């Protein structure tokens, strides 16, 4: 896991305000599912067929530095983020345009966060200046929506999480509570924010707890390894299917109403992690002249990724088999464990399947960011035969 450093003097005071101003969501009974789903053919091996591959070889129109966060538009096109690039590809994989324009004027960004395609627009979240920029699919600049602050705070660290019509919701976070100069596990809240598009006002909604392994540095600041995060995917247009814990638990959250619609799990045999690599054992940061290493965990996170299509939520689990692939569980919106299958992909694609932000499900197709052994990238489109 990557080590992320933050200096305390640059961080916001969002956490205390959110925790004091935002009530906890009411708890409800968790739907318990058995270890086996209802489908008669559950446990089958599904081997997707590669449909196309996008490479930067032989073109000067774009270059893959670190492609990430693939998102599909209603017409099947693909929006992809990269270094100083917001790339749009057609369903056939052909390059259409780059929406990135560096600057601080209308339609320009210095740094951008999440990009989101809709049936009418491509929405780019500018981190600085702090705004949303709307383009049409032909690349024409239309308008901007400014983003203000939460009352009593500076601009929060936030990324666009869901777009529904003219409603915009973000995932915001605070800095780790760096206090002890010895490694420790700490709570890292993630808060959903709602943007009033007319006024630019941000409102804090639900807060979800995540976990990190942290260590303070002498003189301030520190480093941390995230253990869990708020992993969320759009479900049925107005909902988010999400996980934020180490153990098997899925929640359906409706941000427009700020309510948990449903919580569910299934009986699951936890998976032990792979041993730390020699590089990880050396530590990714030096704190007080000592290496800061990732922790030795007892188990992997049960759910590694979430995908959704139609009425189904796909939980990509930590269960892997060298011959079969990665085990994917399928739930419906009522929280019923309907099906499961092994998704057998090439190794590079399997790694991205297990990593949130590196693949996108669009109907019968799965788009995957693949990194080869020579450190080059390709975007693959697979047909999943289920």
N, C-alpha and C positions, 0 to 999 in steps of 0.2 A: 504494500500500500504506500501511496505517496505521502511524504511528510509535507504538511502545509504550515508555514510560519506566518505569524501575524504579530505586529508590534502593538502593544496595548494602547499607545497614544493615538493610533489611527482608527481604532475600533469604536463602534457605536454603543450607545447605552440602551439598545432596544430591549434586551431581555427583561430587565427589572420592570420596565413600563408595561410590557406585554403581560407579564405574569400578574401584575397588580391590577391591570385594567380589563383583562380578558378572562371570563369565567371558564372553568373546565367544562368540556362537553359532558353531558350526562351519560353515565355508563348504562349498558344494556346487556341482556343475556347474549353470550357468545354461542353461535350455532356450532355444535360439535358434529363433525363428520367422521365416519369410520375410516380405517386405513385403505379400504378398497372402494373404488367408485362404482357407480351403477352400470356403466356400459359393459356389454357382454364381451366386447373385443378390447377392453382396457389392457394396457401393458404391451401393445403391439409396437413394433419398430417402424418409424416413419423416416424415410430417406428422401429429403427434398431434392428437386432437380434444379440445377443452376440454369437460369434463363439468360442472364447477361452479366457482364462485368464492366465496370467503369474504371479506367486507368488514366493517369495523367501523362503517360508515355505518348510521344508524338504530337502533343498539343501545347500551345503557348497560352491558351485561354484560361487555364487554371493550373494549380499545382497543389498536391496533397502534402501539407506539412503535418497536420494532426486533425484529420477529419473526425467529426463527432456529431452527436445529436441529430441523427437523421429523422426527418418528419415527412409524412406523406400528405399530399393535398387531395381533395375529393376527386380530382381527375386522374389520380394515380401518379402524378409527378412527385419528385423527391427534392426536399430542401435540406441542405447540408451546411453545417458551420465548419469553418477552418480559420487559420490565421489570416486576418484581414480579407476574408472571403465569405460571402453568403451565397452559396452556389445552388442554382436551380437546374435540375435535370428532368427531362420528360420521362414518361413511363417506359419509353424505349431506351433510356439511358443516355440520350443525346443532350449535350450541354445547351442550356438555353440562355442563362445570363448570370452575372454576378451583381448582387444588390448592394455590395459594400462600396461606400464612397466616404473616404476619410475627410474629417473636418468637423466643425461645430455649427454649421449653418443648416437651413432647412434640408431635410433628406440626407444629412451627413452624420457620421458617428466617429468618435475617437476609439472607443471600446464598446463592443456589443456583447449582450448576454445571449438570451434565447431568441430564436427565430421561429415564427409560427405561420404556416400556410392555412388559409381558409378558402372557401369557394370563391370569394371576391377579392381577397387581398393576400399579400405577404406582409406580415407584421414583424418588425425588427425592434427588439428592445435595446435601446442605447443606454449603456451604463454611464457613459459620460459623453455629452450632456445627458441628463436623466430624463428620458422620454421614450415613447413608443412612436415608431415611424410606420406609416401605412403606405404601401405601394400597390399598384395593380399588378397582375401577373405578367404584363408586358414590361414591367420595370419602371413605370411612370409614377413619380412621387405624387401622393394625394394629400396627405395631411399628417399632422403630428398631435400626439396627446402628451401633455407634460405630466410628469410625476412629481408630486410634492413630497412631504414628509409626514411621518406620524407626529401628532401633537407632542411637543416636548422632546423630540429627538432630532438628530441629524438624518441625512439621507440613509435609509437602511440598505444593508447588503441583501439584495433580493433578485430572484430570477423568475421569469414568467412561467407559470405552471399550467394555466388553463385559459383558453379564450372561448367565450360563449356569447355570440352576438356582439353586443357592445359592453360585455362584462369581462373584466380582466382580473385574474387572480395570480398571486405571486407566492413563492416560497422564500421566506426571510430567515436569517440566522444571526446569531450573536457570536462573539468571540468565545473561545474556551475560557473557563474560569482559572487562569493560570495563578496558582497560589503556592503550591509546594514544589520544591526543587528535587522531589523524588517522583518517579512515574506513578500515576494513579488513573483509575477509570473515573470519568466524569459525565454528567448529563449535559447534552447539547441540544437544547430545544430548537425545533423548527416551527415557525409560525406562518400560517396562511394569511396573506394580506389581500384585501379587495381594493381596487382602484375605481374611484368615481371619475369616469371619463370626462364629465362636464367641468369639474372643478380641479381635477388632479389630486384630490385628497385621498390618502391611504387610510384604510381602517383595518385594525388587527382582528383576525377571526380566531380559529382554533389553533391550539399549540400542541405539537406532537413531540414526544421525548425521543431523542436518539442518544447514542453512546459513543464516547471517544476515549482514547488512551492519551493522556497529556502529561507534560512536564514543563514546569516554569523554568525560565532562564534567569541567571543572576542579572539584576539590573532591569528586569521587566521583559515581557513577552514570553515566548516559549515555542513549543512545537507539539503537534498532535497527529495521531493516526486515527482516522474515523473507523469505528467498529460497525455502526449502523448509520443509516441515513433515511430521510423521508423519500422513499421510492414510490412515485405516483404516476399513473397513466390515465388518460381520458377514457371514460367509460360511458356509453350511451349519451354522449354530448354534454350532459350537465353534471355528471358525477366524476369523481376521482376514485379509482381503485388504488389502494395504497398499502404499504407495509412500512414499519419503522422500528421493528424489534428484531431480536436475534432468533426468537422461536417462531413457530408457524402460526401466523395470525394475519388475516386480510381484513381490511375495513373498506367500506364504501362510504365516501364522504360527499355530501352535497354542499359545495362552498356557497352557492347562491342563497341557501337557507341556513348555512353554518350549522349543519347537523350530521351526525353519523347515522346513516340509514341502516347499516347492517355490519356485524362483525362475525367472522367465521374462521374455522380452522379444520384441520383433519389430523387424525392420529398419524404421527410421523416419527420414523426412526432417525435420530440425529446423526450427522456425518462428521467424523473427525477431520480436522484440517490437514493439509499437506505440511510437512516439516518446513521450517523457515529455510530459505536459501542462504548460501554463504554471504551473499551481498546483503540480505536483510539482517543477518546476524551482526554484520559490521555496523549497522545503524545508518540511517539516512541523514542525521544531523548531529552536530557536536554541541552539547550543552554543558557548560562548566568543564570543558576539556574531556568530557566523557561522551561516548556515542549513545544516542537515543534510539533504541531498537523497538520494533513492533512487538507486541505482547505475544506470548505463547497462549493461544486460545484452546479451550477444551473441545469446542465444536465450531463448525462453520455456521453462518447464518442459514436457517432452513430454506428461506426463499431468497434467491439471488437476484431475480428480476421479475417484473410483471409486464405482460402484454395484454392487449384486449382487442377483440373484434366482434362486432354484432352484440349478441347476448352473452358472449363467453369471456371469461377472464382466465388467462394463462398464467399459472404460477410456475416459473422456471426454478426448479428446486436445486439443492446442493448435491443431489444423488446423481452420480455419474457411473457409467460402465464403459470399459474400453471397447467392447464389441457393439454395444447398443447405442451409446450416446448419452444425452442428458435427459433426465426424467422431467416431463412437463405435466402438471396437473391442470385440469379444466374444471372451472366452477361456473355456475350461472349466476345471474344477478340476485337470486334468492339465497345464495350461499350454499347451494347443493353441490357436492362433489360428484360431477357427472362422469368424468372420463380422465384417463391419463395415457400418455404414450411416451416412447423414447424418441427423441429427435436426434437423428444421426447426421451430423454435419462434419465437414473438414475441421481439423483441430483449431485453425485460426478463427473459423466462424463460431465454433463452440465457445471459445474464450470471449468473444463479443456477445454471444447469447447470454452469458452469465454476468455481463457487465452492463448495468443501466446506462443508457445514453449511447449505446453502440449498435443498436438494431431497431428496426421498426416493422410492425406487422400491419399489412394492408390487404385485407381480404385473404385471398389464397396465396399472397406473396409475402416473403420475408426479405427485407433489405438489411444487409449486414456490412459493417465496416470491418475489413480484414487487414491485419498487419502481417506481412510475410517475414521470414527469417532474415532477409536482407534489409529489414526496417522500412520497406516501401509499403504503400497502402493501395488497396483496391476496394471498390464498393461492389458487392455482389447482390444480385437479386435471385432469390430461390422461389420456386413454386412448391408449396407445402401441400402434400396430397391428403388433406383431411378436411 
